[in-house]
């Protein structure tokens, strides 16, 4: 026998038979009396033999029997097609076509478990349809009211200062089932179980079992309700998280999905607000580090303000680190996602870290607490890896964008933090476009920093033109270009064999190009002063407008 489910936005066959329209026909249930709890989704009346093709399932079918056929085989086939369609019940009005239902129809309905009802009096089918449809609409309205009640309670909880866990708890109580909020990657954010549930129904244990089934089947078990929590973006960004309601103990109903869909809208606001608060906090820490670097915060007050922001480094030296993104601009929510993902990655580094963001400059400054100067290299490696992993998780590694530049300053005490932070921040900007490395030591990029600071000075542009002008004019009109050859030659400190390998040239071709460069410049490429001037000019060229 089927377990009677609660009607999901409809009425039961039993309730339909109690309405005045069908009750006036003196209904007699001749098959499927134990299935009268089935939900009637809609009412359909018809007299054609192929009426099953017009149905979708869940209908209460009214007929006088004209389309049932005259032979037992036709009648059995007619009933079986209705069963395949999944109708709720078949109601046949006795009269000119049948004075009583044929045995073939009754036996087939009994075998298939299809509720079969015969009416002993004529009834207007239009009245029956209106009555049942009115009940169905009222049933839907009742479901909506129940779902809206859950929505109202969740809203009140949020207005009173509650958050996501409280919303999930209300939903879990309503569905009498554990409820989970997971990321789009399937990672658990929150879990809640219904109040008064036995210890065996621990939500985390249910989650582990549910996740195991999903890994095996690559899809949620039957009966599980999944509802997307919108993220406000486009494509994959349009989903921020997912609500998961597994069917534990009893099946979930349409009203539970309705309530979950309404709760998802509230959770989207909760998560968005959390991200905004997280971004505001990260911006606040970034403002603190920027103000400290620029001297707007007194050094003697900095440790106390840092403690208020949650940074307690101990007595060891402090390590300033700055990551520079290019381009710095991003869509709404980018910096919130970046702050969140980088903070999570840094949690595994194992040292105290004060992380901030500066969206206007496209910078992520931070201070790390070291136990000793000897830890600098190892901690810098871990922090750089965490920063880059956070950028990747936040989806900021776009085609055509320069990779993030990570610059590590000197390990210093509080008194020297402002200068070291400022040095690292400026160097991170000056290092844009250099050969990508996991991280750069700010102390080894002072030449790049000097050239960057002079980028707007007309003397720098004049110097580059004097040193490289003939090559730039050549490369603008002729092939092969010679500037890349000169740059590789100087990078390899004049070692011709390494330069040839780097450029994939044979030695004679390289010699010819170097001779051509020397001729155009009127310079000796073996002269140390010439090499120094050309190296500086090539570096300065990157910083010119």
C-alpha positions as CSV (number, residue, x, y, z in Angstrom):
1,X,0.0,0.0,0.0
2,X,1.3,3.5,-0.9
3,X,2.2,5.8,2.0
4,X,-0.3,8.7,1.9
5,X,1.6,11.9,1.1
6,X,0.4,15.4,1.9
7,X,-1.2,17.1,-1.1
8,X,1.3,19.3,-2.9
9,X,-0.7,22.2,-4.2
10,X,-3.7,20.0,-5.1
11,X,-6.4,18.0,-3.4
12,X,-6.8,14.2,-2.9
13,X,-9.1,12.0,-4.9
14,X,-10.9,11.3,-1.7
15,X,-11.5,15.0,-1.2
16,X,-12.7,15.5,-4.8
17,X,-15.3,12.8,-4.3
18,X,-16.6,14.6,-1.2
19,X,-17.3,17.8,-3.2
20,X,-21.0,18.5,-4.1
21,X,-20.5,18.1,-7.8
22,X,-19.2,14.5,-7.7
23,X,-21.2,13.6,-4.5
24,X,-24.4,14.3,-6.4
25,X,-23.4,11.6,-8.9
26,X,-23.5,8.9,-6.1
27,X,-19.8,7.9,-6.7
28,X,-18.8,4.3,-6.1
29,X,-15.2,3.3,-5.9
30,X,-14.8,0.0,-7.7
31,X,-10.9,-0.2,-7.8
32,X,-8.0,1.4,-6.0
33,X,-9.8,2.3,-2.8
34,X,-6.4,2.3,-1.0
35,X,-5.0,4.9,-3.4
36,X,-7.6,7.7,-2.8
37,X,-4.9,9.8,-1.1
38,X,-3.4,10.5,-4.5
39,X,-3.1,14.2,-5.4
40,X,-5.3,15.6,-8.1
41,X,-3.3,18.2,-10.0
42,X,-6.0,19.0,-12.5
43,X,-9.3,17.9,-14.0
44,X,-9.8,16.8,-17.6
45,X,-12.9,15.6,-19.3
46,X,-12.9,13.8,-22.7
47,X,-14.4,11.0,-24.8
48,X,-11.7,10.1,-27.3
49,X,-9.8,6.8,-27.5
50,X,-6.3,8.4,-27.5
51,X,-7.0,10.8,-24.6
52,X,-4.0,9.5,-22.7
53,X,-1.7,11.4,-25.1
54,X,-3.3,14.7,-24.0
55,X,-2.5,14.2,-20.3
56,X,0.6,15.0,-18.3
57,X,-0.1,13.1,-15.1
58,X,-2.0,13.8,-11.9
59,X,-5.3,14.4,-13.6
60,X,-8.7,13.4,-12.5
61,X,-10.2,12.1,-15.8
62,X,-14.0,12.4,-16.3
63,X,-15.7,10.5,-19.1
64,X,-18.9,8.8,-20.1
65,X,-17.0,5.9,-21.6
66,X,-17.4,6.6,-25.3
67,X,-13.7,6.3,-25.9
68,X,-13.1,3.2,-23.8
69,X,-13.7,0.8,-26.7
70,X,-16.1,-2.1,-27.1
71,X,-13.7,-5.0,-26.9
72,X,-12.0,-6.1,-23.6
73,X,-8.5,-5.8,-25.3
74,X,-9.3,-2.1,-26.2
75,X,-10.6,-1.4,-22.7
76,X,-7.5,-2.9,-21.0
77,X,-5.2,-1.0,-23.4
78,X,-7.1,2.3,-22.6
79,X,-6.7,1.9,-18.9
80,X,-3.1,0.8,-19.2
81,X,-2.3,4.0,-21.2
82,X,-3.8,6.1,-18.5
83,X,-1.7,4.3,-15.8
84,X,1.4,5.0,-17.9
85,X,0.5,8.6,-17.9
86,X,0.2,8.6,-14.1
87,X,-3.3,10.0,-13.8
88,X,-4.7,10.4,-10.3
89,X,-8.0,8.6,-10.9
90,X,-10.6,7.6,-13.6
91,X,-14.2,8.6,-13.1
92,X,-16.8,7.1,-15.5
93,X,-20.4,8.3,-15.5
94,X,-22.8,5.4,-16.1
95,X,-25.6,5.9,-18.6
96,X,-26.2,5.2,-22.3
97,X,-22.7,3.8,-22.9
98,X,-22.4,1.6,-19.8
99,X,-25.0,0.6,-17.2
100,X,-22.1,-0.9,-15.2
101,X,-18.4,-0.9,-15.9
102,X,-17.0,-3.9,-17.8
103,X,-14.9,-6.5,-15.9
104,X,-11.9,-5.8,-18.2
105,X,-11.8,-2.2,-17.1
106,X,-12.3,-2.9,-13.4
107,X,-9.8,-5.8,-13.3
108,X,-7.1,-3.8,-15.1
109,X,-7.6,-0.8,-12.8
110,X,-7.3,-3.1,-9.7
111,X,-4.2,-4.8,-11.0
112,X,-2.6,-1.4,-11.8
113,X,-3.7,0.2,-8.6
114,X,-5.6,3.0,-10.4
115,X,-8.5,4.5,-8.5
116,X,-11.6,3.8,-10.6
117,X,-14.9,5.5,-9.7
118,X,-18.3,5.0,-11.4
119,X,-21.1,7.6,-11.1
120,X,-24.7,6.3,-10.8
121,X,-26.2,9.7,-11.6
122,X,-25.5,12.2,-14.4
123,X,-23.6,15.2,-13.3
124,X,-22.5,18.4,-15.2
125,X,-18.8,17.8,-15.7
126,X,-18.3,21.6,-16.0
127,X,-19.5,22.0,-12.4
128,X,-17.2,19.2,-11.2
129,X,-14.3,20.9,-13.0
130,X,-15.0,24.3,-11.5
131,X,-15.3,22.9,-7.9
132,X,-12.1,20.8,-8.1
133,X,-10.1,23.5,-9.7
134,X,-11.3,26.0,-7.0
135,X,-10.1,23.6,-4.4
136,X,-6.7,23.1,-6.1
137,X,-6.2,26.9,-6.4
138,X,-7.1,27.2,-2.7
139,X,-4.6,24.4,-1.9
140,X,-1.9,26.3,-3.8
141,X,-2.8,29.4,-1.9
142,X,-2.5,27.5,1.4
143,X,0.9,26.3,0.4
144,X,2.0,29.8,-0.5
145,X,0.8,31.0,2.9
146,X,2.8,28.4,4.7
147,X,5.9,29.2,2.7
148,X,5.3,32.9,3.3
149,X,5.0,32.3,7.0
150,X,8.5,30.7,6.9
151,X,9.8,33.6,4.9
152,X,8.3,36.0,7.5
153,X,9.9,34.2,10.4
154,X,13.2,34.2,8.6
155,X,13.0,37.9,7.8
156,X,12.2,38.7,11.5
157,X,15.2,36.7,12.6
158,X,17.5,38.6,10.3
159,X,16.0,42.0,11.4
160,X,16.7,41.0,15.0
161,X,20.4,40.5,14.2
162,X,20.4,36.8,13.3
163,X,22.2,35.3,10.3
164,X,22.4,32.3,8.0
165,X,22.4,29.6,10.7
166,X,19.2,30.9,12.2
167,X,17.5,30.9,8.8
168,X,18.6,27.3,8.1
169,X,17.3,26.3,11.5
170,X,13.8,27.7,10.8
171,X,13.8,25.9,7.5
172,X,15.0,22.6,9.0
173,X,12.2,22.8,11.7
174,X,9.6,23.4,9.0
175,X,10.8,20.6,6.7
176,X,11.6,18.2,9.7
177,X,14.8,17.5,7.9
178,X,18.5,18.7,8.0
179,X,19.3,21.6,5.8
180,X,22.7,22.5,4.4
181,X,24.2,25.6,2.7
182,X,27.1,24.7,0.4
183,X,29.3,26.5,-2.0
184,X,28.9,25.9,-5.7
185,X,31.9,23.6,-5.4
186,X,30.1,21.4,-2.9
187,X,31.9,22.7,0.3
188,X,29.8,22.9,3.4
189,X,29.1,26.5,4.7
190,X,26.4,25.9,7.3
191,X,24.3,23.0,8.5
192,X,21.2,22.9,10.7
193,X,18.9,20.1,12.0
194,X,15.3,20.2,13.1
195,X,14.7,20.9,16.8
196,X,14.1,17.8,18.9
197,X,15.8,15.5,16.3
198,X,17.4,12.3,17.8
199,X,21.2,12.2,18.1
200,X,21.3,9.8,15.2
201,X,20.1,12.6,12.9
202,X,23.2,14.7,13.5
203,X,23.3,17.1,10.5
204,X,27.0,16.6,9.9
205,X,26.7,12.9,9.8
206,X,23.8,13.2,7.3
207,X,26.0,15.6,5.3
208,X,28.8,13.1,5.1
209,X,26.5,10.4,3.9
210,X,24.8,12.7,1.4
211,X,28.2,13.8,0.0
212,X,29.3,10.2,-0.3
213,X,26.2,9.3,-2.3
214,X,26.7,12.3,-4.6
215,X,30.3,11.4,-5.2
216,X,29.3,7.9,-6.3
217,X,26.2,8.9,-8.3
218,X,27.4,12.3,-9.5
219,X,24.0,13.6,-8.6
220,X,21.9,14.1,-5.5
221,X,19.8,11.2,-4.2
222,X,16.1,11.1,-5.3
223,X,13.9,13.3,-3.3
224,X,16.6,15.8,-2.4
225,X,15.7,19.5,-3.0
226,X,18.4,21.7,-4.4
227,X,17.8,25.5,-4.6
228,X,20.4,28.0,-5.9
229,X,21.2,31.0,-3.8
230,X,21.6,33.8,-6.4
231,X,24.8,35.8,-6.5
232,X,23.7,38.7,-8.7
233,X,26.3,38.1,-11.4
234,X,26.2,36.5,-14.9
235,X,27.0,32.9,-15.9
236,X,28.6,30.9,-13.1
237,X,28.7,34.1,-10.9
238,X,24.9,34.1,-10.9
239,X,24.9,31.4,-8.3
240,X,26.5,32.2,-4.9
241,X,25.7,29.0,-3.0
242,X,23.1,26.2,-2.9
243,X,20.5,25.1,-0.4
244,X,20.3,21.3,0.0
245,X,17.4,19.6,1.7
246,X,17.7,15.8,1.7
247,X,14.6,13.6,2.2
248,X,15.4,12.2,5.6
249,X,12.6,10.1,7.2
250,X,9.7,11.5,5.1
251,X,9.5,12.8,1.5
252,X,9.8,16.6,0.9
253,X,6.8,18.3,-0.5
254,X,6.2,21.2,-2.8
255,X,5.7,23.6,0.1
256,X,9.2,22.7,1.3
257,X,10.7,23.7,-2.0
258,X,8.7,26.9,-2.0
259,X,9.9,27.8,1.5
260,X,13.5,26.9,0.5
261,X,13.2,29.2,-2.6
262,X,12.1,32.1,-0.4
263,X,14.8,31.4,2.1
264,X,17.4,31.4,-0.7
265,X,16.6,35.0,-1.5
266,X,17.2,36.0,2.1
267,X,20.4,34.0,2.3
268,X,21.7,35.7,-0.9
269,X,21.3,39.0,1.0
270,X,23.0,37.6,4.1
271,X,26.0,36.3,2.1
272,X,26.2,39.5,0.1
273,X,26.2,41.5,3.3
274,X,28.8,39.3,4.8
275,X,31.0,39.8,1.8
276,X,30.4,43.5,1.9
277,X,31.3,43.6,5.6
278,X,34.4,41.5,4.9
279,X,35.4,43.9,2.1
280,X,34.8,46.9,4.3
281,X,37.0,45.3,7.1
282,X,39.7,44.5,4.6
283,X,39.6,48.1,3.2
284,X,39.8,49.4,6.7
285,X,42.9,47.3,7.3
286,X,44.3,48.5,4.0
287,X,43.6,52.1,5.0
288,X,45.5,51.5,8.2
289,X,48.5,50.1,6.5
290,X,48.4,52.9,3.9
291,X,48.1,55.6,6.5
292,X,51.0,54.0,8.4
293,X,53.2,53.9,5.3
294,X,52.4,57.6,4.5
295,X,53.0,58.8,8.1
296,X,49.4,59.7,8.9
297,X,49.6,57.3,11.9
298,X,52.2,57.8,14.6
299,X,54.5,54.9,14.9
300,X,54.1,54.7,18.7
301,X,50.3,54.3,18.2
302,X,50.5,51.7,15.4
303,X,50.9,48.5,17.6
304,X,47.8,49.4,19.7
305,X,45.7,50.1,16.5
306,X,47.0,46.9,14.9
307,X,45.8,44.9,18.0
308,X,42.3,46.4,17.6
309,X,42.4,45.1,14.0
310,X,43.3,41.6,15.3
311,X,47.0,41.7,14.6
312,X,49.1,40.3,17.5
313,X,52.6,39.5,16.1
314,X,54.6,39.0,19.2
315,X,58.1,40.3,19.7
316,X,59.8,39.2,16.5
317,X,60.4,41.4,13.4
318,X,57.6,42.4,11.0
319,X,57.6,41.6,7.3
320,X,55.9,44.0,4.9
321,X,54.5,42.4,1.8
322,X,52.6,44.1,-1.1
323,X,50.8,42.4,-4.0
324,X,50.0,44.5,-7.0
325,X,47.3,43.5,-9.5
326,X,47.1,44.7,-13.1
327,X,44.7,45.9,-14.2
328,X,43.6,47.0,-10.7
329,X,39.9,47.5,-11.5
330,X,37.4,44.7,-11.3
331,X,33.6,44.0,-11.3
332,X,31.5,44.6,-8.2
333,X,32.3,42.2,-5.5
334,X,35.8,41.4,-6.8
335,X,37.6,42.8,-3.8
336,X,35.3,41.1,-1.4
337,X,35.9,37.8,-3.0
338,X,39.7,38.5,-3.2
339,X,39.9,39.5,0.5
340,X,37.9,36.4,1.5
341,X,39.9,33.9,-0.6
342,X,43.3,35.4,0.3
343,X,42.5,35.5,4.0
344,X,41.6,31.8,3.9
345,X,44.8,30.9,2.0
346,X,46.9,32.9,4.5
347,X,45.4,31.0,7.4
348,X,47.6,28.0,6.4
349,X,50.8,30.1,6.4
350,X,51.1,29.7,10.2
351,X,52.2,33.3,11.2
352,X,50.2,36.3,12.3
353,X,49.1,38.3,9.3
354,X,47.3,41.7,9.0
355,X,45.8,41.8,5.5
356,X,44.3,44.8,3.8
357,X,43.1,45.8,0.3
358,X,43.5,49.1,-1.6
359,X,41.2,48.8,-4.6
360,X,42.0,52.3,-6.0
361,X,45.7,51.5,-6.3
362,X,45.1,47.8,-7.1
363,X,47.2,46.8,-4.1
364,X,47.0,44.2,-1.3
365,X,49.3,45.2,1.5
366,X,50.0,43.1,4.6
367,X,52.2,42.8,7.6
368,X,53.4,39.4,8.8
369,X,54.9,38.6,12.2
370,X,58.1,36.6,12.2
371,X,59.8,34.8,15.0
372,X,63.2,35.9,13.7
373,X,65.0,37.4,10.7
374,X,66.0,33.9,9.6
375,X,62.3,33.0,8.8
376,X,62.0,35.8,6.2
377,X,62.7,33.7,3.1
378,X,60.5,30.7,4.1
379,X,57.6,32.9,5.2
380,X,57.9,35.0,2.0
381,X,57.6,31.9,-0.1
382,X,54.4,30.7,1.8
383,X,52.8,34.2,1.7
384,X,53.5,34.7,-2.0
385,X,52.0,31.3,-2.8
386,X,48.9,32.1,-0.6
387,X,48.4,35.4,-2.3
388,X,48.6,34.0,-5.8
389,X,46.3,31.1,-4.8
390,X,43.8,33.6,-3.5
391,X,43.9,35.6,-6.7
392,X,43.2,32.4,-8.7
393,X,40.3,31.4,-6.3
394,X,38.8,34.9,-6.7
395,X,38.8,34.5,-10.5
396,X,41.1,37.4,-11.2
397,X,43.5,35.5,-13.4
398,X,42.1,36.7,-16.7
399,X,43.6,36.2,-20.2
400,X,45.7,39.2,-21.2
401,X,46.2,40.5,-17.7
402,X,49.7,40.7,-16.2
403,X,50.3,38.2,-13.4
404,X,50.2,39.7,-9.9
405,X,53.5,41.1,-8.6
406,X,54.4,40.2,-5.0
407,X,57.2,42.3,-3.4
408,X,58.6,41.5,0.0
409,X,60.2,44.3,2.1
410,X,62.8,44.2,4.8
411,X,62.1,42.5,8.1
412,X,61.9,45.4,10.6
413,X,60.6,46.6,13.9
414,X,57.6,48.9,14.3
415,X,59.7,52.0,14.0
416,X,60.8,51.1,10.5
417,X,57.5,49.6,9.2
418,X,56.3,52.8,7.5
419,X,59.3,53.2,5.4
420,X,59.5,49.5,4.5
421,X,55.8,49.4,3.7
422,X,56.1,52.4,1.5
423,X,59.2,51.0,-0.2
424,X,57.5,47.7,-0.9
425,X,54.3,49.4,-2.3
426,X,56.3,51.6,-4.7
427,X,58.5,48.8,-5.8
428,X,55.5,46.6,-6.5
429,X,54.3,49.2,-9.0
430,X,57.7,49.7,-10.5
431,X,58.1,45.9,-11.0
432,X,55.0,45.6,-13.2
433,X,56.1,44.0,-16.5
434,X,59.3,42.3,-15.2
435,X,59.9,38.6,-15.8
436,X,57.3,36.8,-13.6
437,X,58.7,35.4,-10.3
438,X,56.9,34.1,-7.2
439,X,58.1,37.2,-5.4
440,X,60.6,40.0,-5.6
441,X,62.9,41.3,-2.9
442,X,62.3,45.1,-2.6
443,X,66.0,45.6,-1.7
444,X,67.1,44.3,-5.1
445,X,64.8,46.5,-7.3
446,X,66.1,49.9,-6.3
447,X,67.3,50.7,-9.8
448,X,63.8,49.8,-11.2
449,X,62.2,52.0,-8.5
450,X,64.5,55.0,-9.3
451,X,63.7,54.7,-13.0
452,X,60.0,54.5,-12.2
453,X,60.1,57.6,-10.1
454,X,61.8,59.5,-13.0
455,X,59.2,58.2,-15.5
456,X,57.6,61.6,-16.1
457,X,60.9,63.6,-16.2
458,X,61.7,64.7,-19.7
459,X,65.4,63.9,-19.1
460,X,64.6,60.2,-18.8
461,X,62.8,60.1,-22.1
462,X,65.7,62.0,-23.7
463,X,68.2,59.6,-22.3
464,X,66.3,56.6,-23.7
465,X,66.0,58.2,-27.1
466,X,69.8,59.0,-27.2
467,X,70.7,55.5,-26.2
468,X,68.1,53.5,-28.2
469,X,66.7,55.8,-30.8
470,X,68.5,54.3,-33.8
471,X,67.4,50.8,-32.9
472,X,63.8,51.9,-32.3
473,X,63.8,53.6,-35.7
474,X,65.2,50.5,-37.3
475,X,62.6,48.2,-35.6
476,X,59.8,50.4,-36.7
477,X,60.6,49.8,-40.4
478,X,62.8,46.7,-40.7
479,X,62.9,43.0,-39.8
480,X,64.2,41.3,-37.8
481,X,63.8,43.7,-34.9
482,X,67.1,44.2,-33.0
483,X,65.9,45.5,-29.6
484,X,65.0,42.0,-28.4
485,X,68.5,40.8,-29.4
486,X,70.2,43.6,-27.5
487,X,67.9,43.0,-24.4
488,X,68.7,39.2,-24.4
489,X,72.5,39.9,-24.9
490,X,72.6,42.3,-21.9
491,X,70.4,40.0,-19.8
492,X,73.0,37.3,-20.2
493,X,75.8,39.6,-19.4
494,X,77.3,39.5,-22.9
495,X,77.5,35.7,-23.0
496,X,76.9,35.0,-26.7
497,X,76.3,31.2,-26.4
498,X,73.5,31.7,-23.9
499,X,72.1,34.6,-25.9
500,X,72.0,32.5,-29.0
501,X,70.2,29.7,-27.2
502,X,67.7,32.1,-25.7
503,X,66.9,33.6,-29.1
504,X,67.0,30.2,-30.9
505,X,69.7,31.6,-33.3
506,X,72.9,30.1,-34.7
507,X,76.0,31.9,-33.6
508,X,76.8,33.5,-36.9
509,X,73.3,35.0,-37.1
510,X,73.7,36.4,-33.6
511,X,77.2,37.8,-34.5
512,X,75.7,39.5,-37.5
513,X,72.9,41.1,-35.5
514,X,75.3,42.3,-32.8
515,X,77.5,43.8,-35.4
516,X,74.5,45.6,-36.9
517,X,73.4,46.9,-33.5
518,X,76.9,48.2,-32.8
519,X,77.0,49.9,-36.2
520,X,73.6,51.6,-35.8
521,X,74.4,52.8,-32.3
522,X,78.0,53.7,-33.1
523,X,79.0,52.0,-29.8
524,X,81.3,49.2,-28.6
525,X,79.1,46.5,-27.0
526,X,82.1,45.3,-25.0
527,X,82.6,48.7,-23.3
528,X,81.3,48.6,-19.6
529,X,80.0,52.2,-19.7
530,X,78.1,51.5,-22.9
531,X,76.7,48.3,-21.5
532,X,75.6,50.1,-18.3
533,X,73.9,52.9,-20.3
534,X,72.1,50.6,-22.6
535,X,70.9,48.4,-19.7
536,X,69.5,51.4,-17.9
537,X,67.8,52.7,-21.1
538,X,66.2,49.3,-21.7
539,X,64.8,49.3,-18.2
540,X,63.7,52.9,-18.3
541,X,61.8,52.2,-21.6
542,X,59.2,50.1,-19.6
543,X,58.3,53.1,-17.5
544,X,57.9,55.7,-20.1
545,X,54.3,56.8,-21.0
